[in-house]
Amino acid sequence: MENLKKDIRSLTKAELRDFFVANGDKAFRGNQVYEWLWSKASHSFEDMTNVSKETRAMLEDSFVINHIKVDTMQRSEDGTVKNAVRLHDGLVVESVLIPTTTRTTACVSSQVGCSLDCNFCATARLKRMRNLEPGEIYDQVVAIDRESRLYYNRPLSNIVFMGMGEPLMNYNNVMKAIDMITSEEGLGMSPKRITVSTSGIPKMIKKMADDEVKFKLAVSLHSAIEETRNRIMPFTVNFQLPELRDSLIHWYQKTKSKITFEYVVWGGINDDKASIDALVKFCKQVPCKVNLIEYNPIDDGEFQQASEEAIRNYINALEHNDIVAKVRRSRGKDIDAACGQLANKS
């Protein structure tokens, strides 16, 4: 019968208060339990020491807390930490802690597997099994914050939704998780320290802008030539570049926040002059900056790291046109924790 119980974290604070009143208790009891669930990130009713034993037993009878468990943790030689996170139903996702001298960043997953079919990404080879619940996304952040304090003696400073899954295909749960991460009743993190990365779903980008979100947006672009982009990311056939561009202009008008383009350069695919010119042209239409990303091979021949010269040509062309660009070297490659490598080999 266990799995028929409702996850208590799906209740709002008001619903929790109502539950206690309906069971002959005081409404404030709901506030206490809510605090245990979120700001104290408790995984067990037993922990709730300011609530009577009878009340804890009643909660145990009525609800579950579908929390995550860090199954295995790997540490890279560069300090990156990868967690294999087991969910309550036995499925596994991965999340990553990326340290630098000034910050620690959590890279979190939003789906088990992925809804999309980018050819260069190991995660895309896992079919999408389900969306993560808000509490499961929140728990990944809590776990990485603890690791950051333990290994680096400082709290987590940034969060990127660049783990497994397409966050905008799990829109409501991702937004609820971010609400709790940024709420004073949750982790109280600034939304400006959060980046949601999408493969570019125009309708959902517009919706985010209209919902007046305060976090940052990154878009995996990889080519500003339609045919090339469709080849490496087949689902983009349904989301053409002009439509993507319009949604990003809308985003900027609404949020005044520049978009970051994530852009991997591959040998023989997008390392030529035509690709560089197309990217420059696209960037001139959208207030943005560009992260050129080192490619992390996933065991096959089609996609290969571009030459240093090709990357330099990109940087020179972008900078010549006053577009901020930098090369992002990948972290955690030795433990398959780098961009595009999260695939649950465990």
ROLO-242592 format. One line per field, with one value per residue (C-alpha): residue number from 1; residue in three letters; x, y, z. Coordinates in Angstrom, 1 decimal, always signed. Each point is the difference from the previous one (the first is absolute). Layout:
REM residues N
nr = (NUM|...);
rest = (ALA|...);
u = (X|...);
v = (Y|...);
w = (Z|...);
***
This chain:
REM residues 346
nr = (1|2|3|4|5|6|7|8|9|10|11|12|13|14|15|16|17|18|19|20|21|22|23|24|25|26|27|28|29|30|31|32|33|34|35|36|37|38|39|40|41|42|43|44|45|46|47|48|49|50|51|52|53|54|55|56|57|58|59|60|61|62|63|64|65|66|67|68|69|70|71|72|73|74|75|76|77|78|79|80|81|82|83|84|85|86|87|88|89|90|91|92|93|94|95|96|97|98|99|100|101|102|103|104|105|106|107|108|109|110|111|112|113|114|115|116|117|118|119|120|121|122|123|124|125|126|127|128|129|130|131|132|133|134|135|136|137|138|139|140|141|142|143|144|145|146|147|148|149|150|151|152|153|154|155|156|157|158|159|160|161|162|163|164|165|166|167|168|169|170|171|172|173|174|175|176|177|178|179|180|181|182|183|184|185|186|187|188|189|190|191|192|193|194|195|196|197|198|199|200|201|202|203|204|205|206|207|208|209|210|211|212|213|214|215|216|217|218|219|220|221|222|223|224|225|226|227|228|229|230|231|232|233|234|235|236|237|238|239|240|241|242|243|244|245|246|247|248|249|250|251|252|253|254|255|256|257|258|259|260|261|262|263|264|265|266|267|268|269|270|271|272|273|274|275|276|277|278|279|280|281|282|283|284|285|286|287|288|289|290|291|292|293|294|295|296|297|298|299|300|301|302|303|304|305|306|307|308|309|310|311|312|313|314|315|316|317|318|319|320|321|322|323|324|325|326|327|328|329|330|331|332|333|334|335|336|337|338|339|340|341|342|343|344|345|346);
rest = (MET|GLU|ASN|LEU|LYS|LYS|ASP|ILE|ARG|SER|LEU|THR|LYS|ALA|GLU|LEU|ARG|ASP|PHE|PHE|VAL|ALA|ASN|GLY|ASP|LYS|ALA|PHE|ARG|GLY|ASN|GLN|VAL|TYR|GLU|TRP|LEU|TRP|SER|LYS|ALA|SER|HIS|SER|PHE|GLU|ASP|MET|THR|ASN|VAL|SER|LYS|GLU|THR|ARG|ALA|MET|LEU|GLU|ASP|SER|PHE|VAL|ILE|ASN|HIS|ILE|LYS|VAL|ASP|THR|MET|GLN|ARG|SER|GLU|ASP|GLY|THR|VAL|LYS|ASN|ALA|VAL|ARG|LEU|HIS|ASP|GLY|LEU|VAL|VAL|GLU|SER|VAL|LEU|ILE|PRO|THR|THR|THR|ARG|THR|THR|ALA|CYS|VAL|SER|SER|GLN|VAL|GLY|CYS|SER|LEU|ASP|CYS|ASN|PHE|CYS|ALA|THR|ALA|ARG|LEU|LYS|ARG|MET|ARG|ASN|LEU|GLU|PRO|GLY|GLU|ILE|TYR|ASP|GLN|VAL|VAL|ALA|ILE|ASP|ARG|GLU|SER|ARG|LEU|TYR|TYR|ASN|ARG|PRO|LEU|SER|ASN|ILE|VAL|PHE|MET|GLY|MET|GLY|GLU|PRO|LEU|MET|ASN|TYR|ASN|ASN|VAL|MET|LYS|ALA|ILE|ASP|MET|ILE|THR|SER|GLU|GLU|GLY|LEU|GLY|MET|SER|PRO|LYS|ARG|ILE|THR|VAL|SER|THR|SER|GLY|ILE|PRO|LYS|MET|ILE|LYS|LYS|MET|ALA|ASP|ASP|GLU|VAL|LYS|PHE|LYS|LEU|ALA|VAL|SER|LEU|HIS|SER|ALA|ILE|GLU|GLU|THR|ARG|ASN|ARG|ILE|MET|PRO|PHE|THR|VAL|ASN|PHE|GLN|LEU|PRO|GLU|LEU|ARG|ASP|SER|LEU|ILE|HIS|TRP|TYR|GLN|LYS|THR|LYS|SER|LYS|ILE|THR|PHE|GLU|TYR|VAL|VAL|TRP|GLY|GLY|ILE|ASN|ASP|ASP|LYS|ALA|SER|ILE|ASP|ALA|LEU|VAL|LYS|PHE|CYS|LYS|GLN|VAL|PRO|CYS|LYS|VAL|ASN|LEU|ILE|GLU|TYR|ASN|PRO|ILE|ASP|ASP|GLY|GLU|PHE|GLN|GLN|ALA|SER|GLU|GLU|ALA|ILE|ARG|ASN|TYR|ILE|ASN|ALA|LEU|GLU|HIS|ASN|ASP|ILE|VAL|ALA|LYS|VAL|ARG|ARG|SER|ARG|GLY|LYS|ASP|ILE|ASP|ALA|ALA|CYS|GLY|GLN|LEU|ALA|ASN|LYS|SER);
u = (+0.0|+3.0|+0.0|-3.7|+0.9|+0.3|+3.4|-0.4|+2.2|-2.6|-2.1|+0.1|+0.5|-3.7|-1.0|+2.2|-1.6|-3.5|+1.0|+0.9|-3.2|-2.1|+1.8|-0.9|+3.4|+1.2|+0.7|+3.5|+1.0|-0.1|+2.6|+2.3|-0.2|+0.5|+3.2|+1.3|-0.8|+1.6|+2.3|+1.4|-0.3|-1.1|-0.4|-1.8|-3.0|+2.1|+2.3|-2.9|+0.8|-2.2|-3.0|-1.6|+0.6|-3.7|+0.0|+3.1|-1.7|-3.1|+2.3|+1.7|-3.4|-1.2|+3.0|+3.4|+3.0|+1.3|+3.5|+3.2|+3.0|+3.5|+0.8|+3.6|+2.2|+3.1|+2.7|+2.0|+3.6|-1.0|-2.3|-3.3|-2.4|-2.6|-3.0|-2.0|-3.3|-2.5|-3.7|-2.7|-1.1|+3.5|+0.8|+3.3|+1.0|+3.3|+1.0|+3.4|+1.8|+2.5|+2.4|+2.2|+2.1|-2.9|-3.2|-1.6|-2.6|-2.6|-1.0|-3.4|-2.2|-3.7|-1.0|+0.9|+1.5|-0.9|-3.0|+2.3|+2.3|+3.3|+2.4|+3.1|-1.4|+0.2|-3.0|-2.2|+0.7|-2.0|-3.7|-1.9|-1.5|-1.6|+0.1|+1.6|-2.2|+0.8|+1.2|+2.4|+1.5|+0.3|+1.6|+2.8|+0.8|+0.0|+2.3|+2.5|-0.2|+1.0|+2.9|+1.1|+0.2|+1.7|+2.7|+0.4|-1.0|-2.6|-3.6|-1.2|+0.1|-1.6|-2.4|-0.3|-2.8|+2.4|-0.2|-2.2|-3.1|-1.5|-1.2|-2.7|-1.6|-0.6|-1.0|-2.3|+2.2|+3.2|-1.8|-1.3|+3.5|+1.5|-2.7|+1.0|+3.8|-0.4|-2.6|+1.0|-2.0|+2.3|+3.6|-0.2|+2.3|-0.1|-1.7|+2.8|+2.3|-2.1|+0.2|-2.5|+1.4|-2.2|+0.5|-2.3|-3.8|-1.4|-3.5|+1.4|+2.7|-2.8|-2.1|+3.0|+0.4|-3.7|+0.2|+2.6|+2.6|+3.1|+2.6|+2.3|-0.5|+2.5|-0.8|+1.9|+0.4|+2.9|-0.7|-1.8|-0.4|-3.4|+1.1|+3.1|-2.1|-2.7|+2.7|+1.6|-3.2|-2.8|-2.9|+0.8|-1.7|-3.1|+1.6|+1.6|+2.6|-2.2|-2.6|+2.8|+1.4|-3.4|-0.5|+3.4|-0.6|-3.3|+1.9|+2.4|-2.7|-1.8|+2.9|+2.8|+2.2|+2.6|-0.2|+3.1|+0.5|+1.6|+1.9|+2.1|+2.4|+0.6|+2.5|-1.6|-3.5|+0.0|+3.7|-0.2|-0.2|-3.7|-0.9|+1.9|-1.6|-3.5|+0.6|+1.3|-3.1|-2.4|+1.7|-0.4|-3.8|-0.2|+1.8|+2.2|+3.4|+1.5|+1.6|+2.1|+0.1|+2.6|-1.5|+0.0|-0.1|-2.5|+1.7|-0.8|+1.5|-2.4|+0.7|+3.6|+1.5|+0.8|+3.5|+1.3|+0.2|-3.7|-0.9|+2.4|-1.7|-3.4|+1.3|+1.7|-3.1|-2.4|+2.3|+0.6|-3.8|-0.1|-1.7|+1.3|+1.4|+2.0|+1.2|-1.3|+2.4|-1.9|+0.3|-0.3|+0.7|+1.8|-3.2|-2.4|-1.4|+0.7|-2.6|-1.9|+1.5|-2.6|-1.4|-0.2|+2.9|-0.4);
v = (+0.0|+2.3|+1.5|+1.0|+2.6|+3.5|+1.7|+2.6|+2.4|+0.3|+2.0|+3.8|+1.5|+1.0|-3.6|-1.3|+2.4|-1.1|-3.7|+0.7|+1.9|-2.8|-2.4|+2.0|+1.6|+3.6|+1.6|+1.2|-3.7|+0.2|+2.8|-2.1|-3.0|+2.2|+1.4|-3.6|-1.0|+2.9|+2.3|-2.9|-2.4|-2.9|-3.4|-1.6|+0.8|-1.3|+3.0|+2.4|+0.3|+3.0|-2.0|-2.6|-3.8|-0.5|+2.7|-1.5|-3.4|+1.6|+1.6|-3.4|-1.6|+2.6|+1.0|-0.8|+2.2|-1.2|+1.2|-0.8|-2.0|+0.6|-3.5|+0.5|+3.0|+0.3|+2.7|+1.1|+0.9|+3.7|+0.0|-0.5|-2.3|-2.1|-1.5|-2.9|+0.8|-2.8|+1.1|-1.6|-2.3|-1.3|+2.1|+1.9|+3.4|+1.9|+3.3|+1.7|+2.4|+2.2|+2.0|+3.0|+2.2|+2.4|-2.0|-3.4|-0.8|-2.8|-1.5|-1.6|-2.4|+0.7|-3.3|-3.7|-0.3|+2.7|+0.8|+1.2|-1.8|+2.1|-2.4|+1.1|-0.4|-3.2|+1.0|+0.1|-3.7|-0.8|+0.3|+2.4|-2.1|+2.7|+3.6|+0.7|+1.4|+3.4|-1.6|-2.3|+3.0|+1.9|-3.0|-0.1|+3.6|-0.7|-3.0|+2.0|+2.9|-2.4|-1.4|+3.6|+0.8|-3.3|+0.0|+3.7|+1.6|+2.3|-0.1|-0.6|+3.2|-0.8|-2.5|-1.0|-2.1|-1.8|-3.5|-2.8|+1.1|+3.0|+2.3|+1.7|-3.4|-0.2|+3.6|+0.1|-2.2|+1.9|+3.3|-1.3|-1.3|+3.4|+1.7|-2.1|+0.4|+3.7|+0.4|+1.2|-3.1|-2.2|+0.5|+3.8|+0.1|+2.9|-0.8|+2.0|-2.9|-2.6|-0.7|-2.2|-1.5|-1.0|-1.5|+2.7|-0.4|+3.3|-0.3|-0.8|+2.7|+2.6|-1.5|+0.4|+3.6|+0.6|-1.6|+2.6|-2.4|+1.5|-2.7|-0.1|-1.8|-2.0|-1.6|-2.9|+1.3|-1.9|+1.4|+3.0|-1.8|-1.7|-3.1|-0.6|+0.6|-2.5|-2.6|+0.2|+0.6|-1.7|+1.3|+3.6|-0.7|+1.0|+3.1|+2.0|+2.7|+3.0|-1.1|-0.6|+3.4|+1.7|-1.7|+1.1|+3.6|-0.3|-1.4|+2.9|+2.7|-1.5|-0.9|+2.4|-3.1|-1.0|-3.5|-2.3|-2.1|-3.4|-1.0|-3.1|+0.1|-3.3|-0.8|-0.3|+1.0|+3.6|+1.1|+1.8|+3.7|-0.3|-1.3|+2.8|+2.7|-1.5|+0.1|+3.6|+1.0|-1.8|+1.6|+3.5|-0.5|-1.2|+1.7|-2.9|-1.4|-3.2|-2.9|-2.1|-3.5|-2.6|-3.2|-3.1|-3.1|-2.7|-2.9|+0.3|+1.5|+2.5|+2.8|+1.0|+2.9|+2.9|+1.4|+2.8|+2.1|-0.4|+1.1|+3.0|+1.0|+0.0|+2.1|+2.5|+0.4|+0.4|+2.5|+1.9|+0.5|+1.0|-3.2|-1.3|-3.5|-2.4|-3.5|-2.3|-2.9|-3.0|-1.3|-3.5|-1.8|-2.8|-1.0|+0.6|+3.1|+2.5|+1.6|-2.6|-3.0|-0.6|-3.4|-2.1|-2.3|-1.1);
w = (+0.0|+0.6|-3.5|+0.3|+2.6|-1.2|+0.0|+2.8|-2.0|-2.7|+2.6|+0.2|+3.4|+0.1|-0.8|+2.8|+2.4|-1.2|+0.5|+3.7|+0.6|-1.6|+2.4|+3.1|+0.4|-0.2|-3.4|+1.1|+0.1|-3.8|+0.1|+2.2|-2.3|-3.1|+1.5|+0.6|-3.5|-1.8|+1.9|+2.1|-3.0|+2.3|-1.5|+2.9|+2.3|+2.9|-0.3|+0.8|+3.6|+0.8|-1.1|+2.4|-0.5|-0.7|-2.7|-1.6|+0.0|-1.7|-2.7|-0.5|-0.5|-2.4|-2.1|-1.3|-0.7|-3.4|+0.5|-2.0|+1.2|-1.3|-1.1|-1.1|+0.0|-2.2|+0.4|-3.1|+0.1|-0.7|+3.1|-1.8|+1.9|-1.8|+1.9|-1.3|+1.6|+0.7|+0.0|+2.1|-2.9|-0.6|-3.0|-0.1|-1.2|+0.3|+1.4|+0.1|+2.3|-1.9|+2.1|-1.0|+2.2|+0.5|-0.2|+0.1|-2.6|+0.2|-3.4|+0.6|-2.0|-0.8|-1.7|+0.2|-3.4|-2.5|-2.3|-2.8|-2.5|-0.4|-1.7|+1.9|+3.5|+2.1|+2.0|-3.1|-0.5|+3.1|-0.8|+2.2|+2.8|+2.1|+1.1|+3.4|+2.7|+1.6|+3.2|-2.0|-1.7|+3.3|+1.7|-2.6|+0.8|+3.8|-0.5|-2.0|+2.4|+2.8|-2.1|-0.8|+3.7|+0.8|-2.7|-0.8|+3.3|-1.6|-1.0|-3.5|-2.0|-3.4|-1.6|-3.6|-1.4|-2.5|+1.3|-1.4|-1.8|-1.7|+2.8|-2.1|-0.7|+3.8|+0.4|+2.9|+2.3|-0.9|+0.8|+3.3|+0.9|-0.8|+2.0|+3.1|-0.6|-0.1|+2.7|+3.4|+1.2|-2.1|-0.7|-0.5|-3.0|-2.4|-3.3|-1.8|+1.0|-1.9|-3.7|-1.8|-3.2|-2.8|-3.4|-1.3|+0.3|-1.2|+1.5|+3.4|-0.1|-0.7|+2.9|+2.4|-1.0|+0.4|+3.4|+0.9|+1.3|+1.6|-0.9|-3.0|-3.3|-2.0|-3.4|-1.5|-3.6|-1.6|-3.4|-1.5|-3.3|-0.1|-1.9|+2.3|+3.1|-1.1|-0.7|+3.4|+1.9|-2.0|+2.1|-1.0|-3.3|+2.0|+1.5|-2.9|+0.7|-0.9|+2.5|+2.6|-0.7|+0.5|+3.3|+1.2|-1.0|+1.9|+3.0|+0.0|-0.4|+3.0|+2.3|-1.1|+0.6|-2.8|-1.3|+0.2|-3.1|+0.8|-3.2|-0.5|-3.0|-1.8|-2.7|-3.4|+1.2|+1.1|-0.1|-3.4|-0.9|-1.0|+3.5|+1.7|-2.2|+0.7|+3.7|-0.1|-2.0|+2.4|+3.1|-1.4|+0.1|+3.6|+3.0|+1.1|+0.9|-1.3|+1.9|-2.4|+1.5|-0.2|-1.3|+2.1|-2.2|+0.7|-1.7|-3.6|-3.2|-1.3|+2.5|+0.6|+1.9|-2.4|-0.3|+2.2|-3.1|-0.8|+3.6|-0.4|-3.3|+1.8|+2.9|-2.4|-2.1|+3.0|+1.8|-3.2|-0.1|+3.7|+1.1|+3.4|-0.5|+2.1|-0.2|+2.6|+0.8|+1.2|+3.6|+1.3|-3.3|+1.8|+1.8|-2.9|+1.8|-2.8|-2.3|-2.0|+1.8|+2.7|-0.9|+3.2|-0.8|+3.6);
***
